[in-house]
């Protein structure tokens, strides 16, 4: 079962090209991000299945970059408990 309060932020994109451009921009700014599948619960009608996962402690810096640099992205959404460290363990 996923941990409670394991909040992550996901930046969603219309295309993976926009996602890779955003990842490069965040890297230039020294803000960590991780390429992840867009969770189905928040993906909606988007055809691009890529997202960037952001830790809660970095979301303020990410929002600053989004405001200042105006990169192309669809939305920023938060979601709890999508990573289960015990998944697929058999022993």
Secondary structure, DSSP 8 states (H G I E B T S, - for coil): ---TT-EEEEEE-SSHHHHHHHHHHHHHTT---EEEE--HHHHTT-S--EEEEEEGGGHHHHHHHHHHH----SEEEEEE----TTTT---
